Amino acid sequence: PRIGKENLNKQWAELKESQKIEIQKLDNCFGEQPRKEGHIRVVCVSDTHSVEGKIEHKLPEGDILLHAGDFTNVGETKDVFYFNEWLGKLPYQHKIVIAG
C-alpha cells in the first residue's frame, strides 16, 4: 500500500524501531569471518577502474554488493562489458552499482 505524505514520518518511526543496524568492521577485510545469524552483510567496493579481474584478494562473503565510483578508466564500451561480466560472476544475491 502507498504511504501518504502525512503518514511518512510516522511509518518511518515505526519501521526504524523494528530494525537493528550493526556496523561490523572486519578484522581482516579479506578473511573469512562468519556472518551473524539474522544479519545482512553489505560488502562495499569502489573505484575499481577496470582492474576487477586483478583484485588479488577474495571479496568477503555477503548478501549485497555495493560498488560505487568508477568501474572503468575512461568509459570504453569494452570495459563496461568486462565489468558487467565480472559482476555477473560474483555470488552476491543483490548487486548495486552507483557509477562514478
C-alpha positions in Angstrom: 0.0 0.0 0.0 1.1 3.5 -0.7 2.2 5.6 2.2 0.7 9.1 2.2 3.0 12.1 2.9 1.2 12.8 6.1 2.0 9.3 7.5 5.5 9.1 6.1 7.3 10.2 9.3 5.1 8.0 11.5 5.6 5.0 9.3 9.4 5.6 9.2 9.5 5.9 13.0 7.7 2.6 13.4 9.9 0.8 10.9 13.0 2.3 12.5 12.1 0.9 15.9 11.8 -2.6 14.5 15.2 -2.5 12.7 18.6 -3.1 14.2 21.7 -1.8 12.4 25.1 -3.0 13.5 28.2 -2.0 11.7 30.8 -4.7 11.9 34.3 -3.9 10.9 36.1 -7.0 9.8 39.4 -7.6 11.5 40.8 -8.9 8.2 38.7 -7.5 5.3 39.6 -10.4 3.1 39.5 -13.1 5.8 36.6 -15.4 6.4 34.5 -14.1 9.3 31.2 -15.8 9.7 28.1 -13.7 9.3 25.9 -13.4 12.4 22.6 -15.2 12.2 19.7 -12.9 11.2 22.0 -10.2 9.9 22.6 -8.8 6.4 26.1 -8.2 5.3 26.7 -5.4 2.7 30.1 -5.5 1.0 31.2 -2.2 -0.4 33.9 -1.6 -3.0 34.6 1.4 -5.1 36.7 2.8 -8.0 37.9 -0.4 -9.4 38.9 1.3 -12.7 38.9 -1.8 -15.0 41.1 -3.9 -12.7 38.4 -6.1 -11.3 40.0 -9.3 -12.6 43.3 -8.3 -11.0 42.0 -7.9 -7.5 44.3 -10.2 -5.5 42.1 -10.8 -2.6 38.8 -12.6 -2.4 35.9 -10.3 -1.5 34.2 -11.1 1.8 31.0 -13.2 1.6 27.9 -11.2 1.9 24.3 -10.7 0.8 24.6 -7.4 -1.0 27.5 -6.0 -3.0 27.6 -2.2 -3.4 30.0 -0.9 -6.0 30.3 2.9 -6.0 32.5 5.1 -8.1 34.4 4.5 -11.4 34.5 1.0 -12.7 36.3 2.0 -15.9 39.1 4.4 -16.6 37.5 6.3 -19.5 34.2 4.6 -20.1 35.1 2.5 -23.1 32.4 0.1 -24.1 34.6 -3.0 -23.8 35.4 -2.1 -20.2 31.7 -1.7 -19.4 31.1 -5.2 -20.8 34.1 -6.6 -18.9 32.8 -5.1 -15.6 29.3 -6.5 -16.2 30.8 -9.9 -16.9 32.9 -9.8 -13.7 29.9 -8.6 -11.7 27.7 -11.4 -13.0 30.1 -14.0 -11.7 30.1 -12.7 -8.1 28.0 -14.7 -5.7 26.1 -11.9 -4.1 22.3 -12.2 -4.1 21.9 -8.4 -4.8 24.3 -6.1 -6.6 24.0 -2.4 -6.6 26.2 -0.2 -8.9 26.4 3.6 -8.4 28.5 4.8 -11.3 31.2 7.5 -10.6 
